[in-house]
Amino acid sequence: MNAMIRKSIGVLLGLVLPGFVAANDAMTEQAFAGLMQLEGQWQGTLAKSDGTSVNLRLNYTSKSNGSALLEESSEDDVEMLNIFNVQEGTVVSTHYCGLMNKPVSRLVSVEGGVIRFKTDAEESGLEEGKDEYVDSWSLSVMPEDESQFKYEYTVMRPDRTIMTASAMVKRVE
């Protein structure tokens, strides 16, 4: 669904279901505030469903007067960037990937400290069944222990199989 259609649906829902838009705004605010709490440096071991594991380093920095969060990641020295910001009433993640593409993901839910994103393949210029790309993200922020969180993502492969990756990361700074 393109951005114009999404915006039109949001406007219509705002007229018909005002509580829906308020909940969406609250979800967006909750997710972005949760992400901003990650500011700092983190590390852990990323375990992948193909049986491999790599060292994971993450660095989160607030940018653009607090309107964006920059994630710099390194998986065994493969460096990548991810930028989280609020666009069109939701949190958007633009990932500059080691797979040499740029998936754009949108917030789909925030429940129990788990912030989930799903890639819009069409908006990203990617094609399922042809391209390999990060298809979803999940960051499980633990309010009871701000020194760690769970970092997960899935990769859609050209043969439509899915590789998962997961790490408990700990704050180092």
N, C-alpha and C positions, 0 to 999 in steps of 0.2 A: 504494500500500500504506500503510495507516494505521500510526501509531506503535506501537500495541499489537501488531499483527501482526509488525512489524519486530522489536520487542523479544522477542516469543515465539520467532521464528525464531532470533534471536541466542542466546537461552538454550538452545534445542535444539541448535544448532550447537556451542555451548560444551560441552554434555554429550557430543556425538558426536565433534566435531572440535576438541579443545582447541587445537591449533596454529593453526586458523583464527582463533579469537578473539584469540590472542596476536598474530598478524600484523595483525589489524584494530587492536588497541590500539597496536601499533608504528606502523602507518600513521597513526593519529590523532595520536599524539605527534609523529611526524616532521612532519606537515603543520602542526600548531599551532605547533611550534617554528620552522618555516620562515616562517610568517606573522608571528610575533612579531619576527623579525629585520628586518621591513620598517618597524619603528617609525621615524618621521621624515617628512620632506617630500620629495615626488617630483614631477617634471613631465616632459611630453613632448607629442607630437602624436598624437592618436588618429585613425587612418585607418579609414574605414568602407567597406564593400563597395558602398554606394550612390554612391561617388565623392566624398563629402564628407570633410572632416577638421576637427577641433576641437582647441583647446588643452585639455590634460588636466592637472589638478593633483590630487595625492593627498596626504593627510595621515593617517598611521597613529599611533594612540595606544593604549597599553595601559591598560585600565580594569578596574574591579572587582577590585582586588588581583591583577591579572595573569590573571584568568579570561576576559577578553574583549579583543578587538582591535577598536577603532573605526576604520573607514575613512571619511574625509570626502573626497568627490570633487567636482570641479567640471569640467564639460565646457562650455567657453565660457560660464561663469557659471550653468549649470544645476547646482544643488547637490544632492547625494544623500548618503545615509548607508548604510553596510554594517556589520553587527556580526557578527564571527566569534567563536564560542565552542564549547565541547565540550558536547554533549547526547547522552544515550543512547549513549555510547561512540563518537561520531563528531564531526567538526567540522561545524558548521551555520553557514550564512551567511544572515542576514536582511537583505534589501536594501530600503531605503526609496527608491523609484525616482522619477525625474522623469516617468515614465509614469503616475504617480499610483496605483501599486499596491505590493505588498510580497511579492516572490518569496522563498520559503524554499528554499534549496539545501543539499544534503548533499554531503560529500566522497565522490568516487567513486574517485579514485586519486591516488597520489603516486609519480611515476617520474622519475628523472633531474632532480630539482629542479622538476618541473612538478606543481603542485597543482591538481587539477580538481574542479569542483563541478557538479552538475546540479540544476535546479529541480524540485521536486515540485509540479506545477501544482495537484493536488487539495488538498494541504495548504495551499497558498498562496491558495486560493479563486479560482483562475484556470482558464480553460477554453480549451484549444487549439482554434483555429478561430473563436474569439470575441474573446479578449483579446490584447493586445500586451504582451509581458513578456520580461525577461532569462531566457533558457532555460539558459545554461551560462556558467561562468567558468573561466578558466585563468590562473594566475599562475606564470610560469617564473622561479624564483629561481636566480640563477647564483652558485654558491659561489665560482667563480674570480674573480668581479668583483662585489663587494657594492655597487657604486655604481650598478648598473642592474638592471632586471628587465623581463620582457615581460608586459604586461597585456592580456588578451583576453577578450571575451565575445561571446555570440550573442544576438540578439533574435528571438523567434518572433513573427511578425506574424499578424494575424487571417486572412489568406489562406493561412496555413501556410508562407509563404516565410520564409527566414532571412536576417537582416542580420548581418554580422560586423563586429567592431571590434577593432583591435589597435594597441598602442603600445609602443615601447621607452621606458621612463621612467628618468630619471636622478635620483639623490639630490641634493637641493639643501640639505638640512640634516640 
